[in-house]
Amino acid sequence: MSSPQTTTHNADAGQSGSPERDSSHPDHLRRNLSNRHIQLIAIGGAIGTGLFMGSGKTIHTAGPSIVVAYLVIGIMLFFVMRAMGEVLLFNLRYKSFQDFAADLLGPWAGFFLGWTYWLCWIATGMADLIGVTSYWDYWVHSKGAAVALAVGTLLLLLGLNLLTVKLFGELEFWFAIIKVIAISVLIVAAIVLVVIHYQSPAGHRAAVSNLWTHGGFMPAGWTGLFAGFQIAVFAFVGIELVGTTAAETKDPVKTLPRAINAVPIRVLLFYVLALLGIMSVTPWDQVHADSSPFVQMFGLIGFGAAATVMNFVVLTSAASGANSGIYSNSRMLFGLAHKGMAPARFGRLSRSGVPTWGLIFTVVLVGCSVLLTLSQSIMEAFTLVTTVASVLFIFVWSMILISYLRYRKLHPQAHRTSVYPMPGGRVMCWVVLAFFAFVLVLLTQQPDTLEALEMTPLWFILLGVCWLVVRRRTRVDDSGTEAVPPQR
């Protein structure tokens, strides 16, 4: 039997007989993403360019101890996901966390959160496209040709996203399958190489002792570990992506909890074990900061063909990140438009149910921005945009937690009867918020991250000015979603 809350809110969301809830309405998002799509979208959100490309810099900065940073950040973000999941399932009319922020905190919160999340994915899309450029350069050895191929990849993703939302789900499904298989193969290969004590052409022997015999487990001390947090935080951006798919998920009550609950095991497998495997086979001080350690591992031990295959995998990972950004940004613009917070054009759906203008606008902006950014070195550009993205995502994650605290205050009974209550509740919210404040302080300690951090307040000043202009035109969201089938 369903709990009272499940029954109540499914009934709320399922008023398909009323005109405004008709699934054929041109402004209604359609529930075309199945359980397998959501599960793999969640995996794709947990494995991105920040891991495949950025971990080279974090290993170079912190040594083996960087796995501690990934583990701590992953645990903290699991509680953000649980808070988001409880509130989304509290009311199935919420299409994303932007909706519940606007409802629980006020229209200003929806405006700031929606546009900041949009900028998050613009910056992340730039980082992913920079990653695509770097990976193409592995083969073509020409920066100009690599940039052209990266832009071509972006345009291909746009064309596919313009067709149907189900095609986006299929793309992410197969992108994620490639990532999972590749990382699993890498972990198994690392174990085999350690067991047979493989010696690379450079004379390095694979051994678990590589984790502490090259200057210790924490060779750069606490300073090095803390310095590695910036890229480590960026590795997790997109982990909240399932929160933007709520309106297009066939069975959110069952599907969203399954996806969120799998976060801890993904962090352990894809981050901790993979990086420990790499640093056991290849001593951390042999890992280059400006390229992917996943590709480097096979290259340094003399497996050229395997390095080429892994480069293809990390290329698809970066393309997957860009694909997710295109999707999520178009949905954020859709929600903002239907609240009167963005141009009405972004709120129109094509016949296949996708927000065409939001997709096109996002792709054009990302493409133009990354071309400007690449005037400097790839890693400098990557550090700049990832720091900006990390700060903005910390704001988004914090707003999710603040919305949860407001939900607990306004709807205490809903929490008590929730089908998916957040463990730790209010206490863990404050713990995670304190952790985010700590990370922001860490970003002030390095010149490259401080420069990007100093740029982000300008965004919030701009948003504040824009809010003063549009606040009188805002309205209750006039779009909808297809009804959720009654739970048995």
The 8 nearest C-alpha neighbors of each residue, nearest first, counted from 0:
[[1, 2, 487, 486, 3, 6, 5, 4],
 [2, 0, 5, 6, 3, 486, 487, 4],
 [1, 3, 5, 4, 6, 0, 418, 416],
 [4, 2, 6, 5, 7, 1, 416, 417],
 [3, 5, 7, 6, 2, 8, 416, 417],
 [6, 4, 2, 7, 3, 8, 1, 9],
 [5, 7, 3, 9, 4, 8, 10, 1],
 [8, 6, 4, 10, 5, 9, 3, 11],
 [7, 9, 11, 10, 90, 5, 6, 12],
 [10, 8, 12, 11, 6, 7, 13, 5],
 [9, 11, 13, 8, 7, 12, 6, 14],
 [12, 10, 8, 9, 13, 7, 14, 92],
 [13, 11, 9, 10, 92, 91, 482, 14],
 [12, 14, 482, 10, 15, 483, 11, 9],
 [15, 13, 16, 12, 17, 20, 11, 10],
 [14, 16, 20, 21, 13, 17, 482, 22],
 [15, 17, 14, 18, 21, 20, 13, 19],
 [16, 18, 20, 15, 19, 14, 21, 13],
 [19, 17, 21, 20, 16, 15, 24, 14],
 [18, 20, 17, 21, 479, 24, 15, 478],
 [21, 19, 15, 18, 17, 22, 14, 479],
 [20, 22, 18, 15, 23, 24, 19, 17],
 [21, 23, 481, 24, 20, 27, 480, 29],
 [22, 24, 21, 25, 27, 481, 26, 20],
 [23, 25, 22, 27, 26, 21, 19, 20],
 [24, 26, 27, 23, 348, 352, 350, 347],
 [27, 25, 24, 478, 348, 347, 28, 479],
 [28, 26, 479, 480, 24, 25, 478, 22],
 [27, 29, 480, 352, 247, 246, 26, 479],
 [30, 28, 247, 481, 31, 480, 27, 352],
 [29, 31, 247, 249, 248, 32, 481, 246],
 [30, 32, 165, 29, 247, 249, 248, 33],
 [33, 31, 248, 36, 247, 30, 249, 165],
 [34, 32, 36, 35, 249, 248, 31, 37],
 [33, 35, 37, 36, 254, 38, 32, 250],
 [34, 36, 38, 37, 33, 39, 172, 32],
 [35, 37, 168, 33, 34, 39, 38, 172],
 [38, 36, 40, 34, 39, 35, 41, 33],
 [39, 37, 258, 35, 41, 40, 36, 34],
 [38, 40, 42, 172, 41, 36, 37, 175],
 [41, 39, 43, 37, 42, 38, 171, 36],
 [40, 42, 44, 39, 38, 43, 241, 258],
 [43, 41, 39, 45, 44, 40, 46, 175],
 [44, 42, 40, 175, 46, 45, 41, 39],
 [43, 45, 238, 237, 41, 42, 46, 40],
 [44, 46, 238, 42, 43, 235, 41, 47],
 [47, 45, 43, 44, 42, 50, 234, 235],
 [48, 46, 49, 50, 316, 320, 234, 45],
 [47, 49, 51, 317, 50, 52, 127, 316],
 [234, 48, 50, 53, 47, 233, 52, 51],
 [51, 49, 234, 54, 48, 53, 47, 52],
 [50, 52, 48, 291, 49, 53, 313, 54],
 [53, 51, 291, 48, 54, 49, 50, 290],
 [54, 52, 49, 55, 50, 56, 230, 51],
 [53, 55, 57, 50, 56, 52, 58, 51],
 [56, 54, 288, 292, 53, 58, 57, 291],
 [55, 57, 288, 59, 54, 58, 53, 60],
 [58, 56, 227, 54, 60, 59, 55, 61],
 [59, 57, 62, 55, 61, 60, 56, 54],
 [58, 60, 56, 57, 288, 62, 61, 55],
 [61, 59, 57, 58, 223, 227, 56, 62],
 [62, 60, 223, 224, 58, 65, 219, 227],
 [61, 63, 58, 64, 283, 59, 65, 60],
 [64, 62, 65, 216, 210, 66, 217, 58],
 [63, 65, 217, 66, 62, 67, 216, 61],
 [66, 64, 68, 67, 63, 61, 224, 62],
 [65, 67, 69, 64, 68, 271, 70, 63],
 [68, 66, 70, 65, 69, 64, 71, 271],
 [69, 67, 65, 71, 66, 70, 72, 228],
 [70, 68, 66, 72, 67, 71, 231, 73],
 [69, 71, 67, 73, 68, 72, 66, 74],
 [72, 70, 74, 68, 73, 69, 67, 75],
 [73, 71, 75, 69, 74, 70, 68, 76],
 [72, 74, 70, 76, 71, 75, 69, 266],
 [75, 73, 77, 71, 72, 76, 70, 263],
 [76, 74, 72, 77, 73, 78, 431, 71],
 [75, 77, 79, 73, 78, 74, 72, 80],
 [76, 78, 80, 74, 79, 75, 73, 81],
 [79, 77, 81, 76, 80, 75, 82, 74],
 [80, 78, 76, 82, 77, 81, 83, 400],
 [81, 79, 83, 77, 78, 82, 84, 76],
 [80, 82, 78, 84, 421, 83, 79, 85],
 [83, 81, 79, 85, 80, 84, 421, 403],
 [84, 82, 80, 81, 86, 85, 87, 79],
 [83, 85, 81, 87, 82, 86, 80, 88],
 [86, 84, 82, 88, 419, 83, 87, 420],
 [85, 87, 89, 83, 88, 84, 82, 403],
 [88, 86, 84, 89, 85, 90, 83, 93],
 [89, 87, 90, 85, 86, 91, 84, 252],
 [88, 90, 86, 87, 85, 91, 8, 413],
 [91, 89, 88, 92, 8, 87, 93, 86],
 [92, 90, 93, 12, 88, 8, 87, 9],
 [91, 93, 90, 12, 94, 480, 11, 479],
 [94, 92, 91, 98, 95, 90, 99, 87],
 [93, 95, 246, 245, 92, 98, 243, 96],
 [96, 94, 243, 97, 242, 98, 93, 245],
 [97, 95, 99, 98, 100, 242, 399, 243],
 [96, 98, 109, 100, 95, 113, 99, 112],
 [99, 97, 101, 96, 93, 95, 100, 102],
 [98, 100, 102, 96, 101, 97, 103, 93],
 [99, 101, 97, 103, 109, 102, 104, 98],
 [102, 100, 109, 106, 105, 98, 108, 99],
 [101, 103, 99, 100, 105, 104, 98, 106],
 [102, 104, 100, 101, 99, 105, 402, 405],
 [105, 103, 100, 101, 102, 108, 402, 405],
 [104, 106, 101, 107, 108, 102, 103, 100],
 [107, 105, 101, 109, 108, 110, 102, 104],
 [108, 106, 110, 109, 105, 111, 101, 466],
 [109, 107, 111, 101, 110, 106, 105, 100],
 [108, 110, 101, 106, 97, 112, 100, 107],
 [109, 111, 107, 113, 108, 112, 114, 106],
 [112, 110, 108, 114, 113, 109, 115, 107],
 [113, 111, 115, 109, 110, 114, 108, 116],
 [114, 112, 116, 110, 115, 97, 109, 111],
 [113, 115, 117, 116, 111, 112, 110, 118],
 [116, 114, 118, 112, 117, 113, 111, 119],
 [115, 117, 119, 113, 118, 114, 112, 120],
 [116, 118, 114, 328, 115, 119, 120, 113],
 [119, 117, 121, 115, 120, 116, 122, 114],
 [120, 118, 116, 388, 122, 117, 121, 391],
 [119, 121, 123, 324, 122, 118, 117, 124],
 [120, 122, 118, 124, 123, 119, 365, 125],
 [123, 121, 125, 120, 119, 124, 388, 384],
 [124, 122, 120, 126, 125, 121, 119, 388],
 [123, 125, 321, 127, 121, 126, 122, 120],
 [124, 126, 122, 128, 369, 123, 127, 365],
 [127, 125, 123, 129, 124, 128, 381, 384],
 [128, 126, 317, 130, 124, 129, 125, 321],
 [127, 129, 131, 125, 130, 126, 124, 132],
 [128, 130, 126, 132, 127, 131, 125, 133],
 [129, 131, 127, 133, 128, 132, 317, 126],
 [130, 132, 128, 134, 133, 129, 149, 314],
 [133, 131, 129, 145, 135, 146, 130, 149],
 [132, 134, 130, 136, 131, 135, 129, 137],
 [133, 135, 131, 137, 136, 132, 314, 130],
 [136, 134, 145, 132, 137, 133, 138, 131],
 [135, 137, 140, 139, 133, 138, 134, 145],
 [138, 136, 134, 135, 140, 139, 133, 310],
 [139, 137, 136, 135, 140, 134, 307, 141],
 [138, 140, 136, 141, 137, 135, 145, 144],
 [141, 139, 136, 138, 137, 142, 145, 135],
 [142, 140, 144, 143, 139, 145, 136, 146],
 [141, 143, 145, 144, 146, 136, 140, 132],
 [142, 144, 146, 145, 141, 147, 148, 140],
 [143, 145, 147, 141, 146, 142, 148, 139],
 [146, 144, 142, 132, 148, 135, 136, 147],
 [145, 147, 149, 143, 132, 148, 144, 142],
 [148, 146, 144, 150, 145, 149, 151, 143],
 [147, 149, 151, 145, 146, 150, 152, 144],
 [150, 148, 146, 152, 151, 132, 147, 131],
 [151, 149, 153, 147, 152, 148, 146, 154],
 [150, 152, 148, 154, 149, 153, 147, 155],
 [153, 151, 149, 155, 150, 154, 148, 156],
 [152, 154, 150, 156, 151, 155, 157, 149],
 [155, 153, 157, 151, 156, 152, 158, 150],
 [156, 154, 152, 158, 157, 153, 151, 159],
 [155, 157, 159, 153, 154, 158, 160, 322],
 [158, 156, 154, 160, 155, 159, 161, 153],
 [157, 159, 155, 161, 156, 160, 154, 162],
 [158, 160, 156, 161, 157, 162, 155, 166],
 [161, 159, 157, 162, 158, 167, 156, 163],
 [160, 162, 158, 159, 163, 157, 355, 353],
 [161, 163, 160, 159, 351, 166, 158, 164],
 [164, 162, 165, 166, 351, 161, 353, 160],
 [163, 165, 167, 166, 168, 353, 31, 160],
 [166, 164, 168, 163, 167, 31, 32, 169],
 [165, 167, 169, 168, 164, 163, 170, 160],
 [168, 166, 164, 170, 165, 169, 160, 171],
 [169, 167, 165, 36, 171, 166, 170, 172],
 [168, 170, 166, 172, 167, 171, 165, 173],
 [171, 169, 167, 172, 173, 168, 174, 166],
 [170, 172, 174, 168, 169, 173, 40, 175],
 [173, 171, 169, 39, 175, 170, 174, 36],
 [174, 172, 176, 175, 170, 171, 177, 169],
 [173, 175, 171, 177, 176, 172, 170, 319],
 [174, 176, 178, 43, 172, 173, 177, 39],
 [177, 175, 173, 179, 178, 174, 180, 172],
 [176, 178, 174, 180, 175, 179, 181, 173],
 [179, 177, 175, 181, 176, 180, 182, 174],
 [178, 180, 176, 182, 181, 177, 183, 175],
 [181, 179, 183, 177, 178, 182, 184, 176],
 [182, 180, 184, 178, 183, 179, 177, 185],
 [181, 183, 185, 179, 184, 180, 178, 186],
 [182, 184, 180, 186, 185, 181, 179, 187],
 [185, 183, 181, 187, 182, 186, 188, 180],
 [186, 184, 182, 188, 183, 187, 189, 181],
 [185, 187, 189, 183, 188, 184, 273, 276],
 [188, 186, 190, 184, 189, 185, 183, 191],
 [189, 187, 185, 191, 186, 190, 184, 192],
 [188, 190, 186, 192, 276, 187, 191, 185],
 [189, 191, 187, 193, 188, 192, 194, 186],
 [192, 190, 194, 188, 193, 189, 195, 187],
 [191, 193, 189, 197, 195, 194, 190, 196],
 [192, 194, 205, 196, 206, 190, 191, 195],
 [193, 195, 191, 192, 196, 190, 206, 197],
 [194, 196, 192, 197, 193, 191, 205, 190],
 [197, 195, 193, 205, 194, 192, 204, 206],
 [198, 196, 192, 205, 195, 204, 193, 199],
 [197, 199, 204, 203, 202, 205, 196, 200],
 [198, 200, 300, 202, 201, 203, 204, 197],
 [201, 199, 202, 300, 301, 198, 203, 299],
 [202, 200, 199, 203, 299, 300, 198, 301],
 [201, 203, 199, 200, 198, 204, 300, 197],
 [204, 202, 199, 198, 201, 205, 281, 200],
 [203, 205, 198, 197, 196, 206, 199, 202],
 [206, 204, 280, 193, 196, 197, 279, 192],
 [207, 205, 193, 208, 279, 209, 204, 280],
 [206, 208, 279, 209, 210, 193, 205, 280],
 [207, 209, 210, 206, 211, 212, 279, 205],
 [210, 208, 279, 212, 207, 211, 282, 206],
 [209, 211, 208, 216, 63, 207, 279, 212],
 [210, 212, 215, 216, 209, 208, 213, 214],
 [213, 211, 209, 215, 214, 208, 210, 216],
 [214, 212, 215, 211, 209, 282, 210, 284],
 [213, 215, 218, 212, 211, 216, 217, 219],
 [216, 214, 211, 218, 217, 212, 213, 210],
 [215, 217, 211, 63, 64, 210, 218, 62],
 [216, 218, 64, 220, 215, 219, 62, 63],
 [219, 217, 214, 215, 220, 216, 62, 61],
 [220, 218, 223, 217, 61, 222, 221, 224],
 [221, 219, 217, 222, 223, 218, 224, 61],
 [220, 222, 224, 223, 225, 219, 217, 61],
 [221, 223, 225, 220, 224, 226, 219, 61],
 [224, 222, 61, 219, 226, 221, 225, 220],
 [223, 225, 61, 221, 227, 226, 222, 65],
 [224, 226, 222, 227, 228, 223, 221, 441],
 [227, 225, 223, 224, 228, 222, 229, 60],
 [228, 226, 57, 224, 225, 229, 61, 60],
 [227, 229, 231, 225, 226, 230, 232, 68],
 [230, 228, 232, 231, 227, 386, 233, 442],
 [229, 231, 233, 232, 228, 53, 227, 234],
 [230, 232, 228, 234, 229, 233, 69, 227],
 [233, 231, 229, 230, 234, 235, 228, 389],
 [232, 234, 230, 389, 236, 235, 231, 49],
 [49, 235, 233, 50, 231, 232, 236, 47],
 [236, 234, 233, 238, 45, 232, 237, 49],
 [237, 235, 233, 238, 234, 392, 44, 232],
 [236, 238, 44, 240, 239, 235, 45, 323],
 [237, 239, 44, 45, 240, 236, 235, 41],
 [238, 240, 237, 241, 242, 80, 44, 236],
 [241, 239, 237, 242, 238, 243, 44, 41],
 [240, 242, 244, 243, 239, 41, 37, 245],
 [243, 241, 240, 95, 244, 239, 245, 96],
 [242, 244, 95, 241, 240, 245, 327, 94],
 [243, 245, 241, 247, 242, 246, 248, 95],
 [246, 244, 248, 94, 247, 243, 242, 95],
 [247, 245, 94, 244, 248, 480, 28, 30],
 [246, 248, 30, 29, 244, 245, 31, 32],
 [249, 247, 32, 30, 245, 251, 250, 246],
 [248, 250, 30, 33, 32, 31, 251, 247],
 [249, 251, 252, 248, 254, 253, 483, 34],
 [252, 250, 254, 255, 253, 248, 249, 245],
 [253, 251, 250, 254, 255, 88, 256, 5],
 [254, 252, 251, 250, 255, 256, 257, 34],
 [253, 255, 251, 257, 34, 256, 250, 252],
 [254, 256, 258, 251, 257, 253, 259, 252],
 [257, 255, 259, 258, 254, 260, 253, 84],
 [258, 256, 260, 254, 255, 259, 261, 253],
 [257, 259, 38, 255, 256, 261, 260, 41],
 [260, 258, 256, 261, 262, 257, 255, 80],
 [261, 259, 257, 262, 258, 256, 263, 81],
 [260, 262, 259, 258, 264, 263, 265, 257],
 [261, 263, 265, 260, 259, 264, 266, 77],
 [264, 262, 266, 265, 261, 267, 74, 77],
 [263, 265, 267, 266, 262, 261, 268, 269],
 [266, 264, 268, 262, 263, 267, 269, 261],
 [265, 267, 263, 270, 264, 269, 268, 73],
 [266, 268, 264, 271, 265, 270, 269, 263],
 [269, 267, 265, 272, 266, 270, 271, 264],
 [268, 270, 266, 265, 273, 267, 271, 272],
 [271, 269, 266, 273, 268, 267, 272, 274],
 [270, 272, 267, 66, 274, 273, 268, 275],
 [271, 273, 275, 268, 274, 270, 276, 269],
 [272, 274, 276, 270, 275, 186, 269, 271],
 [275, 273, 277, 276, 271, 272, 270, 278],
 [274, 276, 272, 278, 277, 273, 279, 271],
 [275, 277, 273, 279, 189, 274, 278, 186],
 [278, 276, 274, 280, 279, 275, 281, 273],
 [279, 277, 281, 282, 275, 283, 280, 276],
 [280, 278, 207, 276, 209, 206, 277, 281],
 [279, 281, 205, 277, 278, 189, 206, 276],
 [280, 282, 278, 279, 277, 296, 283, 285],
 [283, 281, 278, 284, 285, 209, 279, 280],
 [282, 284, 278, 285, 286, 62, 281, 58],
 [283, 285, 282, 286, 59, 62, 213, 287],
 [286, 284, 283, 282, 287, 281, 59, 299],
 [287, 285, 283, 284, 292, 55, 59, 288],
 [288, 286, 289, 55, 290, 285, 59, 292],
 [287, 289, 56, 55, 59, 290, 286, 58],
 [288, 290, 287, 378, 55, 56, 291, 377],
 [291, 289, 288, 52, 287, 55, 292, 295],
 [290, 292, 52, 293, 294, 55, 51, 295],
 [293, 291, 295, 55, 294, 296, 286, 290],
 [294, 292, 291, 295, 296, 51, 309, 277],
 [295, 293, 306, 292, 291, 309, 296, 310],
 [294, 296, 292, 298, 293, 297, 299, 291],
 [297, 295, 299, 298, 294, 293, 292, 281],
 [296, 298, 306, 302, 300, 295, 299, 294],
 [297, 299, 295, 301, 306, 303, 296, 302],
 [300, 298, 296, 301, 297, 295, 199, 201],
 [301, 299, 199, 297, 298, 302, 200, 296],
 [300, 302, 298, 299, 303, 297, 200, 199],
 [303, 301, 297, 305, 298, 304, 300, 306],
 [302, 304, 306, 298, 305, 301, 307, 297],
 [303, 305, 307, 306, 302, 308, 297, 298],
 [304, 306, 308, 307, 302, 303, 297, 309],
 [307, 305, 297, 294, 309, 303, 304, 298],
 [308, 306, 310, 304, 305, 309, 303, 311],
 [307, 309, 305, 311, 310, 306, 304, 312],
 [310, 308, 312, 306, 311, 307, 294, 305],
 [309, 311, 307, 313, 312, 308, 294, 306],
 [310, 312, 314, 308, 309, 313, 315, 307],
 [313, 311, 309, 315, 314, 310, 316, 308],
 [312, 314, 316, 310, 315, 311, 51, 317],
 [313, 315, 311, 317, 312, 316, 131, 134],
 [316, 314, 318, 312, 313, 317, 319, 311],
 [317, 315, 313, 319, 314, 318, 47, 312],
 [316, 318, 127, 320, 314, 319, 48, 315],
 [319, 317, 315, 321, 316, 320, 322, 314],
 [318, 320, 322, 316, 317, 321, 315, 174],
 [321, 319, 317, 323, 322, 318, 127, 47],
 [320, 322, 124, 324, 318, 319, 323, 127],
 [321, 323, 319, 325, 320, 324, 318, 156],
 [324, 322, 326, 320, 321, 325, 327, 319],
 [323, 325, 120, 321, 327, 326, 322, 328],
 [324, 326, 322, 323, 328, 327, 358, 321],
 [327, 325, 323, 324, 329, 328, 322, 330],
 [326, 328, 330, 324, 329, 325, 323, 331],
 [329, 327, 331, 117, 330, 325, 326, 324],
 [328, 330, 357, 358, 332, 326, 331, 327],
 [331, 329, 333, 327, 328, 332, 334, 326],
 [330, 332, 328, 334, 333, 329, 113, 335],
 [331, 333, 335, 329, 330, 334, 345, 336],
 [332, 334, 346, 330, 336, 331, 345, 335],
 [335, 333, 331, 337, 332, 336, 330, 338],
 [336, 334, 340, 332, 338, 341, 337, 333],
 [337, 335, 341, 346, 339, 343, 333, 338],
 [338, 336, 476, 334, 335, 339, 477, 346],
 [337, 339, 476, 474, 335, 336, 340, 473],
 [338, 340, 473, 336, 337, 341, 472, 474],
 [341, 339, 335, 338, 336, 473, 469, 110],
 [340, 342, 336, 335, 339, 343, 332, 345],
 [343, 341, 344, 336, 345, 340, 339, 346],
 [342, 344, 336, 346, 345, 341, 337, 347],
 [343, 345, 346, 342, 347, 356, 336, 357],
 [346, 344, 357, 333, 343, 356, 347, 332],
 [347, 345, 333, 336, 343, 344, 337, 348],
 [348, 346, 345, 344, 354, 26, 349, 343],
 [349, 347, 354, 353, 352, 26, 25, 355],
 [348, 350, 352, 351, 353, 355, 354, 347],
 [351, 349, 352, 348, 25, 353, 163, 162],
 [350, 352, 349, 163, 353, 162, 348, 164],
 [351, 353, 349, 348, 350, 28, 29, 163],
 [352, 354, 348, 349, 355, 351, 163, 164],
 [355, 353, 348, 357, 347, 356, 329, 349],
 [354, 356, 358, 357, 353, 349, 161, 359],
 [357, 355, 359, 358, 345, 354, 360, 344],
 [356, 358, 329, 345, 360, 355, 359, 354],
 [359, 357, 329, 355, 361, 356, 360, 325],
 [358, 360, 356, 362, 361, 357, 363, 355],
 [361, 359, 357, 363, 358, 362, 356, 364],
 [360, 362, 364, 358, 359, 363, 357, 365],
 [361, 363, 365, 359, 364, 360, 366, 358],
 [362, 364, 366, 360, 361, 365, 367, 359],
 [363, 365, 361, 367, 362, 366, 368, 360],
 [366, 364, 368, 362, 367, 363, 121, 125],
 [365, 367, 363, 369, 364, 368, 362, 370],
 [366, 368, 364, 370, 365, 369, 363, 371],
 [369, 367, 365, 371, 370, 366, 364, 372],
 [368, 370, 372, 125, 371, 366, 367, 373],
 [369, 371, 367, 373, 368, 372, 366, 374],
 [372, 370, 368, 369, 373, 374, 367, 375],
 [371, 373, 369, 374, 370, 380, 368, 375],
 [374, 372, 375, 370, 371, 369, 380, 377],
 [373, 375, 372, 371, 376, 370, 380, 377],
 [376, 374, 373, 380, 377, 372, 379, 378],
 [377, 375, 379, 378, 380, 373, 374, 381],
 [376, 378, 380, 379, 381, 373, 375, 129],
 [377, 379, 381, 380, 376, 289, 382, 288],
 [380, 378, 382, 376, 381, 377, 383, 375],
 [379, 381, 377, 383, 378, 382, 372, 376],
 [380, 382, 378, 379, 383, 384, 126, 385],
 [383, 381, 379, 385, 380, 384, 378, 386],
 [384, 382, 380, 386, 381, 385, 451, 379],
 [383, 385, 387, 386, 381, 122, 382, 388],
 [386, 384, 388, 382, 387, 383, 389, 381],
 [387, 385, 389, 388, 383, 384, 448, 451],
 [386, 388, 384, 390, 385, 389, 451, 391],
 [387, 389, 385, 391, 119, 386, 122, 390],
 [390, 388, 386, 392, 233, 391, 387, 385],
 [391, 389, 393, 387, 392, 388, 386, 394],
 [392, 390, 394, 388, 393, 389, 119, 387],
 [391, 393, 395, 389, 394, 390, 388, 396],
 [392, 394, 396, 390, 391, 395, 397, 389],
 [393, 395, 397, 391, 392, 396, 398, 390],
 [396, 394, 392, 398, 397, 393, 112, 399],
 [395, 397, 393, 399, 398, 394, 392, 400],
 [398, 396, 394, 400, 399, 395, 393, 401],
 [399, 397, 401, 395, 400, 396, 402, 394],
 [398, 400, 402, 396, 397, 401, 403, 83],
 [399, 401, 403, 397, 402, 398, 428, 404],
 [402, 400, 398, 404, 403, 399, 397, 405],
 [403, 401, 405, 399, 400, 404, 100, 398],
 [402, 404, 406, 400, 401, 405, 82, 407],
 [403, 405, 401, 407, 406, 402, 400, 425],
 [406, 404, 402, 408, 403, 407, 409, 401],
 [407, 405, 403, 409, 408, 404, 410, 402],
 [406, 408, 404, 411, 405, 410, 409, 403],
 [407, 409, 405, 406, 410, 411, 404, 403],
 [410, 408, 406, 407, 405, 411, 103, 404],
 [409, 411, 413, 407, 412, 406, 408, 414],
 [412, 410, 407, 414, 413, 408, 409, 415],
 [411, 413, 415, 414, 410, 416, 417, 407],
 [414, 412, 416, 410, 411, 415, 417, 4],
 [415, 413, 417, 411, 412, 416, 420, 407],
 [414, 416, 412, 413, 417, 411, 420, 418],
 [417, 415, 413, 414, 4, 412, 418, 3],
 [418, 416, 414, 419, 420, 415, 413, 4],
 [417, 419, 420, 416, 2, 5, 4, 85],
 [418, 420, 417, 85, 421, 256, 84, 88],
 [421, 419, 417, 85, 418, 422, 414, 81],
 [420, 422, 81, 424, 82, 423, 85, 419],
 [423, 421, 424, 420, 78, 81, 427, 82],
 [422, 424, 427, 426, 421, 425, 428, 78],
 [425, 423, 422, 421, 426, 427, 428, 420],
 [424, 426, 428, 427, 404, 423, 429, 407],
 [427, 425, 428, 429, 424, 423, 430, 431],
 [428, 426, 430, 423, 429, 425, 424, 431],
 [427, 429, 425, 431, 426, 430, 400, 432],
 [428, 430, 432, 427, 426, 431, 433, 425],
 [431, 429, 427, 433, 428, 432, 434, 426],
 [430, 432, 434, 428, 433, 429, 75, 427],
 [433, 431, 429, 435, 434, 430, 428, 397],
 [434, 432, 436, 430, 431, 435, 429, 437],
 [433, 435, 431, 437, 432, 436, 430, 438],
 [436, 434, 438, 432, 437, 433, 431, 439],
 [437, 435, 433, 439, 434, 438, 432, 440],
 [436, 438, 434, 440, 435, 439, 433, 441],
 [439, 437, 441, 435, 440, 436, 434, 442],
 [440, 438, 442, 436, 441, 437, 435, 443],
 [439, 441, 437, 438, 442, 443, 436, 444],
 [442, 440, 438, 443, 439, 444, 437, 225],
 [441, 443, 439, 440, 444, 448, 449, 445],
 [444, 442, 449, 441, 440, 445, 448, 439],
 [443, 445, 441, 442, 446, 449, 440, 226],
 [444, 446, 448, 447, 443, 449, 442, 226],
 [447, 445, 449, 448, 450, 444, 443, 442],
 [448, 446, 450, 449, 445, 451, 383, 382],
 [447, 449, 451, 450, 445, 442, 446, 386],
 [450, 448, 443, 452, 446, 451, 447, 442],
 [451, 449, 453, 448, 447, 452, 446, 454],
 [450, 452, 454, 448, 453, 449, 387, 383],
 [453, 451, 449, 454, 450, 455, 448, 387],
 [452, 454, 450, 451, 455, 449, 456, 457],
 [453, 455, 451, 452, 456, 457, 450, 458],
 [454, 456, 457, 458, 452, 453, 387, 451],
 [457, 455, 459, 458, 454, 460, 453, 452],
 [458, 456, 460, 455, 459, 454, 461, 453],
 [457, 459, 461, 456, 455, 460, 462, 454],
 [458, 460, 462, 456, 461, 457, 463, 455],
 [459, 461, 463, 457, 462, 458, 456, 464],
 [462, 460, 458, 464, 459, 463, 457, 465],
 [463, 461, 459, 465, 460, 464, 466, 458],
 [462, 464, 460, 466, 461, 465, 459, 467],
 [463, 465, 461, 467, 466, 462, 460, 468],
 [466, 464, 462, 468, 467, 463, 461, 469],
 [467, 465, 463, 469, 468, 464, 470, 462],
 [466, 468, 464, 465, 470, 469, 463, 471],
 [467, 469, 465, 466, 470, 464, 471, 472],
 [470, 468, 466, 472, 471, 467, 465, 340],
 [469, 471, 473, 472, 466, 467, 468, 107],
 [472, 470, 469, 473, 468, 467, 474, 466],
 [473, 471, 469, 470, 339, 474, 340, 468],
 [472, 474, 339, 470, 338, 471, 340, 469],
 [475, 473, 338, 339, 476, 472, 337, 477],
 [474, 476, 338, 477, 473, 337, 339, 106],
 [475, 477, 338, 337, 478, 474, 334, 339],
 [476, 478, 337, 475, 479, 338, 474, 26],
 [479, 477, 26, 476, 27, 337, 480, 334],
 [480, 478, 27, 20, 28, 477, 26, 481],
 [481, 479, 27, 28, 246, 29, 482, 22],
 [480, 482, 22, 29, 30, 483, 28, 27],
 [481, 483, 13, 12, 15, 484, 480, 14],
 [482, 484, 13, 485, 12, 9, 481, 250],
 [483, 485, 482, 486, 13, 250, 9, 249],
 [486, 484, 483, 487, 9, 10, 13, 6],
 [487, 485, 484, 1, 6, 9, 5, 483],
 [486, 485, 0, 1, 484, 6, 5, 2]]
